[in-house]
Amino acid sequence: MTRKELVVSALENGTVLDHIPAENVYKALDILNLKGIDNQITIGINLRSQYFGHKGIIKIAGKFFEDAELNKLALIAPKATVNVIRDFKVVEKKKLVMPAEITGIAKCKNPKCITNHQPVKTRFTTMEKGNEISLLCHFCEKITDAKSIF
């Protein structure tokens, strides 16, 4: 007989980011600018997942996101799901969509790029080839692969 129990408590109202690769949970907090906000945040890392082995989860009470904000997560968690919670019920489930352009998140791997020497926000065009994601810098036109994004 197996016993089921909630590893993370239920959320009354807010957003649940699920199926984040465990190693990218802290990057997700950075991308969504969640560090230092007053909302209650519950973070789970290395939780068991039937489909992913181990996963991360972030629950943010009382916070709802625009799709454009959430889609930035596709860089680090393309298979993540977003659940919008109201009155303890999932009222909307969303899949992430890779944005065509990323601004101010990733770092250009070209050491000579202006974004690495001047107070200029990075700007990239996203490129997907199969399951691989890379970014084309708007300023120096160098390609940064997914492993070098952060």
C-alpha positions as CSV (number, residue, x, y, z in Angstrom):
1,M,0.0,0.0,0.0
2,T,1.4,3.4,-1.0
3,R,0.7,6.5,0.9
4,K,0.1,9.7,-1.0
5,E,0.7,13.1,0.6
6,L,1.3,16.6,-0.6
7,V,5.0,17.5,-0.6
8,V,4.1,21.2,-1.1
9,S,1.1,22.9,0.4
10,A,-1.9,23.9,-1.7
11,L,-2.1,27.5,-3.0
12,E,-5.3,29.6,-2.6
13,N,-4.6,32.2,-5.3
14,G,-1.5,32.6,-7.5
15,T,0.7,30.9,-10.0
16,V,2.4,27.5,-9.9
17,L,5.4,26.9,-12.2
18,D,5.9,23.2,-12.5
19,H,8.3,20.8,-14.3
20,I,11.2,23.2,-14.1
21,P,14.5,21.3,-14.4
22,A,15.7,21.1,-10.8
23,E,19.1,22.8,-11.7
24,N,17.3,25.8,-13.2
25,V,14.9,26.8,-10.4
26,Y,17.1,29.6,-9.1
27,K,17.6,30.9,-12.7
28,A,13.8,30.9,-13.1
29,L,13.5,33.1,-10.0
30,D,16.0,35.5,-11.6
31,I,14.3,35.6,-15.0
32,L,10.9,36.4,-13.4
33,N,12.5,38.9,-10.9
34,L,11.0,37.1,-7.9
35,K,13.9,37.6,-5.5
36,G,13.0,40.2,-2.9
37,I,9.2,40.4,-3.6
38,D,6.9,40.3,-0.6
39,N,4.6,37.5,-1.9
40,Q,4.9,34.1,-0.3
41,I,7.0,31.8,-2.5
42,T,7.3,28.1,-2.1
43,I,10.2,26.5,-3.9
44,G,10.7,22.7,-4.4
45,I,13.9,21.3,-5.8
46,N,14.6,17.7,-6.7
47,L,11.0,16.6,-6.3
48,R,10.2,13.2,-7.8
49,S,8.5,13.3,-11.1
50,Q,7.1,10.4,-13.0
51,Y,8.0,11.9,-16.4
52,F,11.2,13.9,-15.6
53,G,12.9,12.0,-12.9
54,H,13.5,15.1,-10.7
55,K,11.9,18.5,-11.1
56,G,11.6,21.8,-9.6
57,I,8.4,23.8,-8.7
58,I,7.8,27.4,-7.7
59,K,4.5,28.5,-6.2
60,I,3.9,32.3,-5.9
61,A,1.0,33.4,-3.8
62,G,-1.1,36.3,-5.1
63,K,1.0,36.8,-8.3
64,F,-0.2,36.4,-11.8
65,F,2.0,36.9,-14.9
66,E,1.6,38.1,-18.4
67,D,2.4,35.4,-21.1
68,A,5.4,37.5,-22.3
69,E,7.0,37.3,-18.8
70,L,6.4,33.6,-18.5
71,N,7.6,32.7,-22.0
72,K,11.1,33.9,-21.1
73,L,11.3,30.7,-19.0
74,A,11.3,28.7,-22.2
75,L,15.0,29.4,-22.4
76,I,15.7,27.3,-19.3
77,A,12.6,25.2,-18.9
78,P,10.9,24.6,-22.3
79,K,8.7,21.8,-20.9
80,A,7.6,23.7,-17.8
81,T,3.8,24.1,-17.2
82,V,2.1,27.1,-15.7
83,N,-1.0,26.7,-13.5
84,V,-3.1,29.7,-12.6
85,I,-4.8,29.1,-9.2
86,R,-7.9,30.8,-7.9
87,D,-9.8,29.6,-4.8
88,F,-7.5,26.5,-4.6
89,K,-8.5,25.4,-8.1
90,V,-6.5,25.3,-11.3
91,V,-8.5,27.7,-13.6
92,E,-5.9,27.8,-16.4
93,K,-3.0,25.6,-17.6
94,K,-0.4,27.1,-19.9
95,K,2.5,25.8,-21.9
96,L,5.5,28.0,-22.5
97,V,6.2,29.4,-26.0
98,M,9.7,30.4,-27.0
99,P,9.7,34.2,-27.5
100,A,11.1,35.4,-30.9
101,E,13.3,37.9,-29.0
102,I,14.9,38.0,-25.6
103,T,15.9,41.3,-24.0
104,G,18.0,41.9,-20.8
105,I,18.1,38.3,-19.6
106,A,20.9,36.3,-21.2
107,K,24.6,37.3,-21.5
108,C,26.4,37.4,-24.9
109,K,29.3,35.0,-25.0
110,N,31.3,37.3,-27.2
111,P,33.8,39.1,-24.8
112,K,34.1,42.0,-27.3
113,C,30.3,42.6,-27.5
114,I,29.2,46.1,-26.5
115,T,26.8,44.6,-24.0
116,N,29.7,43.2,-22.0
117,H,31.4,46.6,-21.7
118,Q,28.7,49.3,-21.8
119,P,25.4,49.7,-19.9
120,V,23.5,48.3,-22.8
121,K,20.7,45.7,-22.3
122,T,21.3,42.5,-24.3
123,R,19.0,41.7,-27.1
124,F,18.8,38.4,-28.9
125,T,16.8,36.7,-31.6
126,T,15.9,33.1,-30.5
127,M,16.8,30.3,-32.8
128,E,15.5,26.8,-32.4
129,K,16.9,23.8,-34.3
130,G,15.3,20.5,-33.1
131,N,15.6,20.6,-29.3
132,E,18.5,23.0,-29.3
133,I,18.1,26.7,-28.5
134,S,20.6,29.4,-29.4
135,L,20.5,33.1,-29.4
136,L,21.7,35.6,-32.1
137,C,23.0,38.8,-30.6
138,H,21.4,41.9,-32.1
139,F,24.7,43.9,-31.6
140,C,27.6,41.7,-32.5
141,E,25.7,39.0,-34.4
142,K,27.4,36.2,-32.6
143,I,25.5,33.1,-31.7
144,T,25.3,32.1,-28.0
145,D,24.4,28.4,-27.4
146,A,22.0,27.4,-24.7
147,K,24.8,26.2,-22.3
148,S,26.3,29.7,-22.4
149,I,23.2,31.7,-22.0
150,F,23.6,32.4,-18.2
